[in-house]
Amino acid sequence: MDVISLSLGEPDFDTPEPIKAAGIRGIEQNFSHYTPVPGLLSLREAIAHKLKRDNGLAYQPSQIVVSNGAKQSITNAVLALVDPGDEVLIPAPYWVSYVDMVQLAGGTPVIVPTRVEDDFKATPERLARAITPKTRLLIYSSPCNPSGSVYTPDEIAGIASVLAQHPQVIAISDEIYELIQFEGRSPSLASHAEIADRVITVNGVSKGFAMTGWRLGYLAAPQWIADACSKIQGQITSAPCSIAQVAAEAAVSADPSIADEMRNAFLRRRDLVLKKMASIPGWKSHKPTGAFYLFPDVSGWLGKSYEGNTLENGDDVALFLLSAARVAVVGGPAFGSPECIRISYAASDAILEEAMNRIAEASKLLI
């Protein structure tokens, strides 16, 4: 029996034709030379326009740094801002690289736990309790990888109210899944004027435009932070691929509705998997409103065994599913939530149906 992989954080769609055509034109027009370290001016102008059009954020092109994916954008910001001994708040579950980025800079990750019952969101009260005089950064994503949770406008306002009381804390708002939201658009944290000068907005083209392999992300930040990030990038990678930049300009300039077909497919798949998951004993799930992941709490399986092996955390559950169901998922410990697993529904309806049927059958093997 072949293994079904529900582990990849990658849209199973191709880059839209107009964006591919722009990349081809870039090759034909010989955009094959070095660009400025922070990216082509025309691309940064297009990103500034997109941020104003879609998010109500006013940035100058000089405040935007284009990088080799949003992951590099976040790393640049962490390296620019975090010194040894600084604390960085990271709500869990979190994207796996956040903790390592902070440790690479010599900082101390401070994990703010959440629960499935809370929609996997950090409340203002929990964030406020975690802040100390050593706190330098808050890093979070909305929509979130791995939970698919999206902070509502009121919840974003709550985060802003906490930050307003702690002027030493800067926030990195990872919005890479912005175009994959199922219940309207959540506002950017930087839209709150009282803290806008302490917010770094990170986005890119990988998820919303199915451009993972183009490796193109960006950040928009206060000028002094953007300047520092550009200096760091200049000594590590320099600018990203020139052709990818040309294609990304077409992507961010396009009407956001270009992503509607993909988003609607993900919504249908989310509902399909949630319906199938309801029949699996011992699992609890919320109803994510963005991205393309489910992050069920599988505590009901912990303590059970299969072939003499006891399941103690989400990694053990992932190994059990791989062995008994031939379905690959990702264990929750890597995301800071050891009682969970991550399921990507970036796969066809038929594949998802088969995978969930296999999981349901495998559940009968636990004792």
TORKOL-4160 file (C-alpha; in steps of 0.2 Angstrom, whole numbers, padded with zeros to 4 digits, m for minus):
367
<pt num="1" X="0000" Y="0000" Z="0000"/>
<pt num="2" X="0007" Y="0017" Z="m0005"/>
<pt num="3" X="0010" Y="0030" Z="0008"/>
<pt num="4" X="m0002" Y="0045" Z="0007"/>
<pt num="5" X="0008" Y="0061" Z="0012"/>
<pt num="6" X="m0002" Y="0074" Z="0021"/>
<pt num="7" X="0014" Y="0082" Z="0028"/>
<pt num="8" X="0018" Y="0095" Z="0016"/>
<pt num="9" X="0015" Y="0114" Z="0019"/>
<pt num="10" X="0013" Y="0117" Z="0000"/>
<pt num="11" X="m0002" Y="0121" Z="m0011"/>
<pt num="12" X="m0005" Y="0107" Z="m0023"/>
<pt num="13" X="m0009" Y="0120" Z="m0037"/>
<pt num="14" X="0002" Y="0128" Z="m0051"/>
<pt num="15" X="0007" Y="0146" Z="m0051"/>
<pt num="16" X="m0006" Y="0156" Z="m0060"/>
<pt num="17" X="m0003" Y="0158" Z="m0079"/>
<pt num="18" X="m0001" Y="0177" Z="m0079"/>
<pt num="19" X="0012" Y="0176" Z="m0065"/>
<pt num="20" X="0022" Y="0163" Z="m0075"/>
<pt num="21" X="0021" Y="0173" Z="m0091"/>
<pt num="22" X="0029" Y="0188" Z="m0081"/>
<pt num="23" X="0043" Y="0177" Z="m0076"/>
<pt num="24" X="0046" Y="0171" Z="m0094"/>
<pt num="25" X="0046" Y="0189" Z="m0100"/>
<pt num="26" X="0059" Y="0193" Z="m0087"/>
<pt num="27" X="0070" Y="0180" Z="m0094"/>
<pt num="28" X="0067" Y="0186" Z="m0112"/>
<pt num="29" X="0070" Y="0204" Z="m0107"/>
<pt num="30" X="0087" Y="0199" Z="m0099"/>
<pt num="31" X="0083" Y="0202" Z="m0080"/>
<pt num="32" X="0097" Y="0191" Z="m0076"/>
<pt num="33" X="0109" Y="0202" Z="m0067"/>
<pt num="34" X="0111" Y="0207" Z="m0049"/>
<pt num="35" X="0098" Y="0218" Z="m0042"/>
<pt num="36" X="0099" Y="0230" Z="m0027"/>
<pt num="37" X="0100" Y="0220" Z="m0010"/>
<pt num="38" X="0082" Y="0224" Z="m0004"/>
<pt num="39" X="0075" Y="0220" Z="m0021"/>
<pt num="40" X="0070" Y="0229" Z="m0037"/>
<pt num="41" X="0063" Y="0246" Z="m0034"/>
<pt num="42" X="0048" Y="0242" Z="m0045"/>
<pt num="43" X="0044" Y="0227" Z="m0035"/>
<pt num="44" X="0045" Y="0236" Z="m0018"/>
<pt num="45" X="0034" Y="0250" Z="m0026"/>
<pt num="46" X="0021" Y="0236" Z="m0030"/>
<pt num="47" X="0022" Y="0229" Z="m0013"/>
<pt num="48" X="0020" Y="0246" Z="m0005"/>
<pt num="49" X="0004" Y="0248" Z="m0016"/>
<pt num="50" X="m0002" Y="0230" Z="m0011"/>
<pt num="51" X="0000" Y="0234" Z="0007"/>
<pt num="52" X="m0010" Y="0250" Z="0005"/>
<pt num="53" X="m0023" Y="0242" Z="m0006"/>
<pt num="54" X="m0026" Y="0226" Z="0004"/>
<pt num="55" X="m0021" Y="0230" Z="0022"/>
<pt num="56" X="m0022" Y="0249" Z="0024"/>
<pt num="57" X="m0004" Y="0250" Z="0028"/>
<pt num="58" X="0007" Y="0265" Z="0022"/>
<pt num="59" X="0025" Y="0260" Z="0019"/>
<pt num="60" X="0038" Y="0268" Z="0007"/>
<pt num="61" X="0048" Y="0257" Z="m0004"/>
<pt num="62" X="0063" Y="0260" Z="0006"/>
<pt num="63" X="0055" Y="0252" Z="0021"/>
<pt num="64" X="0052" Y="0235" Z="0012"/>
<pt num="65" X="0066" Y="0222" Z="0010"/>
<pt num="66" X="0063" Y="0207" Z="m0002"/>
<pt num="67" X="0071" Y="0191" Z="0003"/>
<pt num="68" X="0073" Y="0172" Z="m0002"/>
<pt num="69" X="0056" Y="0168" Z="0006"/>
<pt num="70" X="0047" Y="0174" Z="0021"/>
<pt num="71" X="0058" Y="0163" Z="0032"/>
<pt num="72" X="0073" Y="0173" Z="0028"/>
<pt num="73" X="0063" Y="0189" Z="0031"/>
<pt num="74" X="0059" Y="0184" Z="0048"/>
<pt num="75" X="0077" Y="0178" Z="0051"/>
<pt num="76" X="0084" Y="0195" Z="0046"/>
<pt num="77" X="0073" Y="0204" Z="0058"/>
<pt num="78" X="0077" Y="0192" Z="0072"/>
<pt num="79" X="0096" Y="0194" Z="0069"/>
<pt num="80" X="0094" Y="0213" Z="0068"/>
<pt num="81" X="0084" Y="0214" Z="0084"/>
<pt num="82" X="0089" Y="0200" Z="0096"/>
<pt num="83" X="0104" Y="0200" Z="0107"/>
<pt num="84" X="0110" Y="0187" Z="0119"/>
<pt num="85" X="0098" Y="0187" Z="0135"/>
<pt num="86" X="0084" Y="0195" Z="0126"/>
<pt num="87" X="0067" Y="0186" Z="0127"/>
<pt num="88" X="0056" Y="0182" Z="0113"/>
<pt num="89" X="0037" Y="0178" Z="0115"/>
<pt num="90" X="0031" Y="0164" Z="0104"/>
<pt num="91" X="0013" Y="0157" Z="0105"/>
<pt num="92" X="0012" Y="0139" Z="0103"/>
<pt num="93" X="0008" Y="0130" Z="0092"/>
<pt num="94" X="0021" Y="0140" Z="0081"/>
<pt num="95" X="0030" Y="0137" Z="0064"/>
<pt num="96" X="0044" Y="0126" Z="0068"/>
<pt num="97" X="0058" Y="0138" Z="0063"/>
<pt num="98" X="0054" Y="0152" Z="0075"/>
<pt num="99" X="0062" Y="0145" Z="0090"/>
<pt num="100" X="0078" Y="0140" Z="0081"/>
<pt num="101" X="0079" Y="0158" Z="0073"/>
<pt num="102" X="0078" Y="0165" Z="0091"/>
<pt num="103" X="0092" Y="0153" Z="0097"/>
<pt num="104" X="0103" Y="0157" Z="0082"/>
<pt num="105" X="0103" Y="0175" Z="0088"/>
<pt num="106" X="0107" Y="0171" Z="0106"/>
<pt num="107" X="0089" Y="0175" Z="0112"/>
<pt num="108" X="0078" Y="0165" Z="0124"/>
<pt num="109" X="0062" Y="0158" Z="0117"/>
<pt num="110" X="0047" Y="0161" Z="0129"/>
<pt num="111" X="0033" Y="0149" Z="0124"/>
<pt num="112" X="0015" Y="0155" Z="0127"/>
<pt num="113" X="0005" Y="0139" Z="0127"/>
<pt num="114" X="m0013" Y="0138" Z="0120"/>
<pt num="115" X="m0026" Y="0125" Z="0119"/>
<pt num="116" X="m0038" Y="0118" Z="0105"/>
<pt num="117" X="m0052" Y="0124" Z="0116"/>
<pt num="118" X="m0045" Y="0142" Z="0114"/>
<pt num="119" X="m0044" Y="0140" Z="0095"/>
<pt num="120" X="m0025" Y="0139" Z="0098"/>
<pt num="121" X="m0024" Y="0158" Z="0100"/>
<pt num="122" X="m0014" Y="0167" Z="0113"/>
<pt num="123" X="m0025" Y="0179" Z="0124"/>
<pt num="124" X="m0020" Y="0196" Z="0128"/>
<pt num="125" X="m0019" Y="0191" Z="0147"/>
<pt num="126" X="m0007" Y="0177" Z="0143"/>
<pt num="127" X="0004" Y="0188" Z="0133"/>
<pt num="128" X="0004" Y="0201" Z="0146"/>
<pt num="129" X="0009" Y="0189" Z="0159"/>
<pt num="130" X="0023" Y="0182" Z="0149"/>
<pt num="131" X="0031" Y="0200" Z="0146"/>
<pt num="132" X="0046" Y="0204" Z="0157"/>
<pt num="133" X="0059" Y="0218" Z="0156"/>
<pt num="134" X="0069" Y="0207" Z="0145"/>
<pt num="135" X="0056" Y="0204" Z="0132"/>
<pt num="136" X="0062" Y="0211" Z="0115"/>
<pt num="137" X="0050" Y="0202" Z="0102"/>
<pt num="138" X="0034" Y="0194" Z="0099"/>
<pt num="139" X="0033" Y="0182" Z="0084"/>
<pt num="140" X="0016" Y="0175" Z="0079"/>
<pt num="141" X="0007" Y="0170" Z="0063"/>
<pt num="142" X="m0011" Y="0173" Z="0057"/>
<pt num="143" X="m0017" Y="0163" Z="0048"/>
<pt num="144" X="m0006" Y="0151" Z="0058"/>
<pt num="145" X="0004" Y="0137" Z="0053"/>
<pt num="146" X="0001" Y="0123" Z="0060"/>
<pt num="147" X="m0016" Y="0127" Z="0067"/>
<pt num="148" X="m0025" Y="0136" Z="0053"/>
<pt num="149" X="m0031" Y="0149" Z="0066"/>
<pt num="150" X="m0035" Y="0167" Z="0062"/>
<pt num="151" X="m0035" Y="0181" Z="0074"/>
<pt num="152" X="m0051" Y="0191" Z="0073"/>
<pt num="153" X="m0051" Y="0210" Z="0072"/>
<pt num="154" X="m0055" Y="0211" Z="0091"/>
<pt num="155" X="m0041" Y="0198" Z="0095"/>
<pt num="156" X="m0029" Y="0208" Z="0085"/>
<pt num="157" X="m0034" Y="0224" Z="0094"/>
<pt num="158" X="m0031" Y="0215" Z="0110"/>
<pt num="159" X="m0013" Y="0211" Z="0105"/>
<pt num="160" X="m0011" Y="0229" Z="0100"/>
<pt num="161" X="m0017" Y="0235" Z="0117"/>
<pt num="162" X="m0004" Y="0224" Z="0126"/>
<pt num="163" X="0010" Y="0230" Z="0116"/>
<pt num="164" X="0005" Y="0248" Z="0118"/>
<pt num="165" X="0009" Y="0246" Z="0136"/>
<pt num="166" X="0026" Y="0239" Z="0133"/>
<pt num="167" X="0036" Y="0250" Z="0122"/>
<pt num="168" X="0051" Y="0240" Z="0122"/>
<pt num="169" X="0043" Y="0225" Z="0113"/>
<pt num="170" X="0043" Y="0224" Z="0094"/>
<pt num="171" X="0031" Y="0212" Z="0085"/>
<pt num="172" X="0034" Y="0201" Z="0070"/>
<pt num="173" X="0017" Y="0198" Z="0061"/>
<pt num="174" X="0019" Y="0183" Z="0049"/>
<pt num="175" X="0005" Y="0185" Z="0037"/>
<pt num="176" X="0011" Y="0173" Z="0023"/>
<pt num="177" X="m0006" Y="0164" Z="0022"/>
<pt num="178" X="m0015" Y="0180" Z="0020"/>
<pt num="179" X="m0024" Y="0175" Z="0004"/>
<pt num="180" X="m0030" Y="0158" Z="0012"/>
<pt num="181" X="m0044" Y="0164" Z="0024"/>
<pt num="182" X="m0062" Y="0158" Z="0024"/>
<pt num="183" X="m0071" Y="0171" Z="0034"/>
<pt num="184" X="m0066" Y="0187" Z="0027"/>
<pt num="185" X="m0049" Y="0196" Z="0030"/>
<pt num="186" X="m0041" Y="0198" Z="0047"/>
<pt num="187" X="m0033" Y="0215" Z="0049"/>
<pt num="188" X="m0014" Y="0217" Z="0050"/>
<pt num="189" X="m0007" Y="0221" Z="0067"/>
<pt num="190" X="0002" Y="0236" Z="0060"/>
<pt num="191" X="m0015" Y="0244" Z="0056"/>
<pt num="192" X="m0016" Y="0249" Z="0074"/>
<pt num="193" X="m0008" Y="0266" Z="0073"/>
<pt num="194" X="m0002" Y="0266" Z="0092"/>
<pt num="195" X="0010" Y="0252" Z="0089"/>
<pt num="196" X="0013" Y="0253" Z="0070"/>
<pt num="197" X="0031" Y="0260" Z="0073"/>
<pt num="198" X="0035" Y="0243" Z="0082"/>
<pt num="199" X="0027" Y="0231" Z="0070"/>
<pt num="200" X="0036" Y="0221" Z="0056"/>
<pt num="201" X="0024" Y="0214" Z="0043"/>
<pt num="202" X="0030" Y="0198" Z="0034"/>
<pt num="203" X="0022" Y="0191" Z="0019"/>
<pt num="204" X="0027" Y="0183" Z="0002"/>
<pt num="205" X="0020" Y="0174" Z="m0013"/>
<pt num="206" X="0023" Y="0156" Z="m0009"/>
<pt num="207" X="0006" Y="0151" Z="m0001"/>
<pt num="208" X="m0007" Y="0163" Z="m0009"/>
<pt num="209" X="0000" Y="0162" Z="m0027"/>
<pt num="210" X="0007" Y="0144" Z="m0026"/>
<pt num="211" X="0024" Y="0150" Z="m0029"/>
<pt num="212" X="0034" Y="0140" Z="m0016"/>
<pt num="213" X="0048" Y="0136" Z="m0027"/>
<pt num="214" X="0051" Y="0154" Z="m0033"/>
<pt num="215" X="0057" Y="0158" Z="m0015"/>
<pt num="216" X="0051" Y="0176" Z="m0013"/>
<pt num="217" X="0046" Y="0184" Z="0003"/>
<pt num="218" X="0047" Y="0201" Z="0010"/>
<pt num="219" X="0045" Y="0212" Z="0026"/>
<pt num="220" X="0039" Y="0230" Z="0029"/>
<pt num="221" X="0046" Y="0238" Z="0044"/>
<pt num="222" X="0051" Y="0255" Z="0052"/>
<pt num="223" X="0065" Y="0262" Z="0042"/>
<pt num="224" X="0079" Y="0258" Z="0055"/>
<pt num="225" X="0074" Y="0240" Z="0055"/>
<pt num="226" X="0072" Y="0239" Z="0036"/>
<pt num="227" X="0090" Y="0246" Z="0035"/>
<pt num="228" X="0097" Y="0234" Z="0047"/>
<pt num="229" X="0089" Y="0219" Z="0038"/>
<pt num="230" X="0095" Y="0225" Z="0021"/>
<pt num="231" X="0113" Y="0226" Z="0029"/>
<pt num="232" X="0112" Y="0208" Z="0036"/>
<pt num="233" X="0105" Y="0201" Z="0020"/>
<pt num="234" X="0118" Y="0210" Z="0010"/>
<pt num="235" X="0132" Y="0199" Z="0019"/>
<pt num="236" X="0122" Y="0183" Z="0018"/>
<pt num="237" X="0113" Y="0180" Z="0002"/>
<pt num="238" X="0112" Y="0197" Z="m0006"/>
<pt num="239" X="0096" Y="0200" Z="m0016"/>
<pt num="240" X="0084" Y="0185" Z="m0021"/>
<pt num="241" X="0083" Y="0179" Z="m0039"/>
<pt num="242" X="0079" Y="0193" Z="m0051"/>
<pt num="243" X="0067" Y="0182" Z="m0062"/>
<pt num="244" X="0057" Y="0178" Z="m0046"/>
<pt num="245" X="0056" Y="0196" Z="m0042"/>
<pt num="246" X="0049" Y="0200" Z="m0059"/>
<pt num="247" X="0036" Y="0186" Z="m0057"/>
<pt num="248" X="0032" Y="0192" Z="m0039"/>
<pt num="249" X="0029" Y="0210" Z="m0045"/>
<pt num="250" X="0015" Y="0203" Z="m0056"/>
<pt num="251" X="0008" Y="0192" Z="m0041"/>
<pt num="252" X="0007" Y="0207" Z="m0029"/>
<pt num="253" X="0000" Y="0218" Z="m0042"/>
<pt num="254" X="m0014" Y="0206" Z="m0047"/>
<pt num="255" X="m0031" Y="0207" Z="m0040"/>
<pt num="256" X="m0032" Y="0196" Z="m0024"/>
<pt num="257" X="m0046" Y="0187" Z="m0032"/>
<pt num="258" X="m0033" Y="0177" Z="m0042"/>
<pt num="259" X="m0032" Y="0166" Z="m0027"/>
<pt num="260" X="m0050" Y="0163" Z="m0025"/>
<pt num="261" X="m0051" Y="0146" Z="m0034"/>
<pt num="262" X="m0037" Y="0139" Z="m0024"/>
<pt num="263" X="m0045" Y="0146" Z="m0007"/>
<pt num="264" X="m0062" Y="0139" Z="m0011"/>
<pt num="265" X="m0054" Y="0122" Z="m0015"/>
<pt num="266" X="m0045" Y="0122" Z="0002"/>
<pt num="267" X="m0062" Y="0127" Z="0011"/>
<pt num="268" X="m0071" Y="0112" Z="0003"/>
<pt num="269" X="m0056" Y="0101" Z="0008"/>
<pt num="270" X="m0056" Y="0107" Z="0026"/>
<pt num="271" X="m0074" Y="0103" Z="0028"/>
<pt num="272" X="m0072" Y="0086" Z="0020"/>
<pt num="273" X="m0058" Y="0082" Z="0032"/>
<pt num="274" X="m0067" Y="0089" Z="0047"/>
<pt num="275" X="m0082" Y="0078" Z="0043"/>
<pt num="276" X="m0072" Y="0062" Z="0042"/>
<pt num="277" X="m0062" Y="0067" Z="0058"/>
<pt num="278" X="m0078" Y="0068" Z="0068"/>
<pt num="279" X="m0079" Y="0049" Z="0067"/>
<pt num="280" X="m0061" Y="0046" Z="0074"/>
<pt num="281" X="m0062" Y="0042" Z="0093"/>
<pt num="282" X="m0050" Y="0051" Z="0104"/>
<pt num="283" X="m0047" Y="0066" Z="0093"/>
<pt num="284" X="m0052" Y="0084" Z="0096"/>
<pt num="285" X="m0052" Y="0098" Z="0083"/>
<pt num="286" X="m0056" Y="0116" Z="0081"/>
<pt num="287" X="m0063" Y="0123" Z="0065"/>
<pt num="288" X="m0048" Y="0133" Z="0057"/>
<pt num="289" X="m0052" Y="0148" Z="0047"/>
<pt num="290" X="m0037" Y="0149" Z="0036"/>
<pt num="291" X="m0021" Y="0141" Z="0029"/>
<pt num="292" X="m0023" Y="0122" Z="0024"/>
<pt num="293" X="m0020" Y="0113" Z="0040"/>
<pt num="294" X="m0029" Y="0104" Z="0053"/>
<pt num="295" X="m0021" Y="0102" Z="0070"/>
<pt num="296" X="m0031" Y="0089" Z="0080"/>
<pt num="297" X="m0027" Y="0086" Z="0099"/>
<pt num="298" X="m0024" Y="0067" Z="0099"/>
<pt num="299" X="m0023" Y="0066" Z="0118"/>
<pt num="300" X="m0036" Y="0053" Z="0118"/>
<pt num="301" X="m0024" Y="0041" Z="0109"/>
<pt num="302" X="m0010" Y="0044" Z="0121"/>
<pt num="303" X="m0006" Y="0029" Z="0133"/>
<pt num="304" X="m0013" Y="0017" Z="0120"/>
<pt num="305" X="m0002" Y="0005" Z="0112"/>
<pt num="306" X="0001" Y="m0004" Z="0095"/>
<pt num="307" X="0012" Y="m0019" Z="0093"/>
<pt num="308" X="0019" Y="m0016" Z="0110"/>
<pt num="309" X="0024" Y="0002" Z="0108"/>
<pt num="310" X="0015" Y="0015" Z="0118"/>
<pt num="311" X="0010" Y="0032" Z="0111"/>
<pt num="312" X="0017" Y="0045" Z="0122"/>
<pt num="313" X="0015" Y="0061" Z="0111"/>
<pt num="314" X="0011" Y="0067" Z="0094"/>
<pt num="315" X="0027" Y="0061" Z="0086"/>
<pt num="316" X="0022" Y="0043" Z="0092"/>
<pt num="317" X="0005" Y="0045" Z="0084"/>
<pt num="318" X="0013" Y="0051" Z="0068"/>
<pt num="319" X="0024" Y="0036" Z="0067"/>
<pt num="320" X="0009" Y="0024" Z="0071"/>
<pt num="321" X="m0001" Y="0032" Z="0057"/>
<pt num="322" X="0014" Y="0030" Z="0045"/>
<pt num="323" X="0016" Y="0011" Z="0050"/>
<pt num="324" X="m0002" Y="0006" Z="0052"/>
<pt num="325" X="m0012" Y="0017" Z="0040"/>
<pt num="326" X="0002" Y="0022" Z="0028"/>
<pt num="327" X="m0002" Y="0040" Z="0030"/>
<pt num="328" X="0011" Y="0053" Z="0034"/>
<pt num="329" X="0007" Y="0068" Z="0045"/>
<pt num="330" X="0018" Y="0079" Z="0056"/>
<pt num="331" X="0020" Y="0077" Z="0075"/>
<pt num="332" X="0015" Y="0091" Z="0086"/>
<pt num="333" X="0031" Y="0092" Z="0097"/>
<pt num="334" X="0040" Y="0101" Z="0083"/>
<pt num="335" X="0027" Y="0115" Z="0084"/>
<pt num="336" X="0027" Y="0116" Z="0103"/>
<pt num="337" X="0011" Y="0106" Z="0105"/>
<pt num="338" X="0016" Y="0088" Z="0109"/>
<pt num="339" X="m0002" Y="0082" Z="0111"/>
<pt num="340" X="m0006" Y="0087" Z="0093"/>
<pt num="341" X="m0002" Y="0082" Z="0075"/>
<pt num="342" X="m0003" Y="0092" Z="0059"/>
<pt num="343" X="m0013" Y="0086" Z="0044"/>
<pt num="344" X="m0011" Y="0096" Z="0028"/>
<pt num="345" X="m0026" Y="0095" Z="0017"/>
<pt num="346" X="m0016" Y="0102" Z="0002"/>
<pt num="347" X="m0021" Y="0086" Z="m0008"/>
<pt num="348" X="m0036" Y="0081" Z="m0019"/>
<pt num="349" X="m0053" Y="0076" Z="m0012"/>
<pt num="350" X="m0050" Y="0058" Z="m0017"/>
<pt num="351" X="m0033" Y="0057" Z="m0008"/>
<pt num="352" X="m0040" Y="0065" Z="0008"/>
<pt num="353" X="m0055" Y="0053" Z="0008"/>
<pt num="354" X="m0044" Y="0038" Z="0007"/>
<pt num="355" X="m0032" Y="0045" Z="0020"/>
<pt num="356" X="m0045" Y="0048" Z="0032"/>
<pt num="357" X="m0053" Y="0031" Z="0029"/>
<pt num="358" X="m0036" Y="0023" Z="0033"/>
<pt num="359" X="m0034" Y="0033" Z="0049"/>
<pt num="360" X="m0051" Y="0028" Z="0055"/>
<pt num="361" X="m0047" Y="0010" Z="0051"/>
<pt num="362" X="m0030" Y="0011" Z="0060"/>
<pt num="363" X="m0038" Y="0018" Z="0076"/>
<pt num="364" X="m0046" Y="0001" Z="0078"/>
<pt num="365" X="m0029" Y="m0007" Z="0080"/>
<pt num="366" X="m0025" Y="0003" Z="0096"/>
<pt num="367" X="m0027" Y="m0006" Z="0113"/>
